[in-house]
Amino acid sequence: MQSENPLIADFVKLMNSAAGTFAGMTREARDGARERLKETLGGLDFVSREEFDAVKEMAAKAREENEKLSERLAALEAKQKA
């Protein structure tokens, strides 16, 4: 049995409108935050996995070469002292 009271009907309409407005505000805030995050992350310089692996490999080779040169230098210094 529905109420014929116009005050209750108006209150229900007001609550439905408020719920719709709140849902719209939530959706708008979420979309705005997502857009700001995209802009922030878009400005950062990220490297690809391939670039990272290439630089990592170059560093490993440089480290190995440095160790070989250090050993060679130590041998030459020992030879010079003798």
LINWOQUI-V253789 format. One record per helix or strand of 2 or more residues. SS is the DSSP state (a for helix, b for strand). FROM is the first residue (numbers start at 1). TO is the last residue. Records with the same first field share a line. If there is no record, write none. Layout:
BEGIN
SS: FROM-TO / FROM-TO
END
This chain:
BEGIN
a: 6-42 / 49-81
END
